Amino acid sequence: MTSQTSSPALDSNAGDRAPRDEVNRPEILPLMGNEAIARGAWEAGVRVAAAYPGTPSTEIMESLARFPAEDVKAEWATNEKVALDVAIGASFSGARALTSMKHVGLNVAADALMSQTYIGVNGGLVLVVCDDPGIHSSQNEQDTRIYGQLAMVPVLEPSDAQEALDFTRLAFDLSERFDTPVIVRGTTRLSHTRSLVQIGERTEKPSLGFNENPQKNVMIPGHARLRHSALFKREEQLRQYFEESDLIRWEQGSQPIGIVTLSTAYTYVKELLPQAHVLKLGASYPLPENKLREFCDSVERVIVVEELEPIVENEMKLMGLNVEGKSLFPREGEFSTDVIRAGFEKAGILPASRSRPELFVQAMPRPPLLCAGCPHTGAYMALRALDARVSGDIGCYTLAAVEPLKAIDTTVAMGSSIANATGMALTGTETRPIVATIGDSTFLHAGIPPLINAVYNQVNITVVLLDNHITAMTGGQDHPGTGRNLRGEAVHKVDYEDLIRSLGITWIKKIDAYNMGNVYQYLREATLHKGVAVVIMDRPCVLDPVKIKGSSFRVNQEACTGCQTCMNLGCPSLSWTDELFEGHRKVKIDESSCIGCSLCAQVSSTNCILPVEAFETNG
Ligand SMILES: Cc1ncc(C[n+]2csc(CCOP(=O)(O)OP(=O)(O)O)c2C)c(N)n1
């Protein structure tokens, strides 16, 4: 399952690549930011691209996979570090390479980045990292630009889809010219906004071949010390470049106010203060100090408008420049025209707005819910009944932490569940059975080392592997456990039972996640086992590859006592009747959304839920 695109040249499944002459035609297309990034990389002659999915970055690799296979090998990797290392390997071999990830993915990949920045590149190496201001779909809100400073690699900051293409293309040139990995930083707003983009042709980059240079390619202390000094020279060269580059754009205004801004914040500034002087930074690291000084000298007051952390503001203050920024704008959450307007009002630059009529009807807040028939539901229902201490992980199943399932006690980061459970077990103070729950994609991403560690350290924990045969949370991407790659080709499929057994675990049960009797029974048995026990919940996601729909179920209203057991599943197809029957409501099922998983019928205490056919035959 891949995301939709509207680009004629790109509009196909990842498996069906577009013919070469079709994609090479220059034209103007409406592209999503992520598609534009993919296009920019392809035009730059990228040969190898690898990623692990993560909102808002996922469509970059899906889009790249639609370009001709002979141009670019675009692959899903098992995690972001693996993806970056694959790209690094391709760069070593002289090809242009790209990896893309969400902001937290860079935490996983950071170890490799922090060495690679010393090594530099052979073929151009670009990391596209997409931040999630406002935490629409993540576990935190960190600002990738701090990694740019830490790794001393240039960070380019497109503000719209055209720049997404242009900056990505340029990033490869900068990478080779300055011998550095380059970060192209996006945000949700950039990734998922669509606008008209002038596309170009692909520039073929013949392979540079492997560069035999152990002093540069092998990071042992003696080499790393020399390379560390090279970073400071490189930083200075990049600074000089940005001083002159048109990535830094000074837009003359008629007001005595100067705004320094970047990324999508630029577009809000232009909308609100069309008359201000604007210094638009196409790159946030390293900063062009002379240009910034000149700009500050030319206006009476300088305000920095940047989403998330005060990176540019603090740097400018360190330069001794008198600027304002986070005293006016929040350091958290996503920017919008309203947020920026409020800051300018506080600064006295815009008149305080009267209470404005609501322009949009606010959508009713909806609680996050697992899908009707989600195979993760039963396991959590059972774990609640077992009164287990559940360490959770990241995936659709994280939603079982909230009402009504409320069956997860902790969730930290991808792959944390098993080691968190291990730590709980090591304390010896937990009286409840300790259970880690983890999805199949997350298990392959970062769940295997902690499972080895749990066996090694001889703890008593149960691991529930929620195998829905897909990466559901990010839209249904394949992974090594699905037996298909990004191009839709059949590849080796990981056998979880064999894998887990090979780690020294003897208690393994694979069960159908829809068989509630087995789910209760085997989870209970697993928690009584001494050592590490693994239960594999085996059932495909209801949305993969198309929505699965079996026979719907219906409530026999006469028999329903309103006992609530079925409602505890949190299934969105179930709701209470509006009318009262002898003082209480009964349950009804929306038959159009019910997919017939039968979980509600199985847990019902009065056997009042039956397939619709049962009602039809009984009249
Ligand atoms: C480090 C990191 N990379 C990527 C993501 C995005 N992401 C969230 S959950 C998830 C995987 C979910 O797949 P799975 O574990 O199989 O559970 P499912 O959603 O299918 O139930 C991904 C890729 C993330 N949150 N953190």
The ligand as an ORCA input file, in Angstrom:
! r2SCAN-3c Opt
* xyz 1 1
  C      12.458      6.169     15.289
  C      11.121      6.137     14.647
  N      11.034      5.774     13.354
  C       9.826      5.740     12.739
  C       8.696      6.057     13.433
  C       7.348      6.051     12.728
  N       6.598      4.860     13.145
  C       5.772      4.878     14.192
  S       5.185      3.373     14.539
  C       5.995      2.668     13.276
  C       5.922      1.199     12.987
  C       4.606      0.616     13.211
  O       4.576     -0.679     12.695
  P       4.339     -1.924     13.610
  O       5.301     -1.981     14.722
  O       4.318     -3.120     12.730
  O       2.915     -1.668     14.252
  P       1.496     -1.397     13.516
  O       1.353      0.077     13.356
  O       1.505     -2.143     12.230
  O       0.490     -1.913     14.456
  C       6.715      3.618     12.586
  C       7.496      3.315     11.407
  C       8.837      6.444     14.775
  N       7.794      6.809     15.515
  N      10.050      6.462     15.360
*
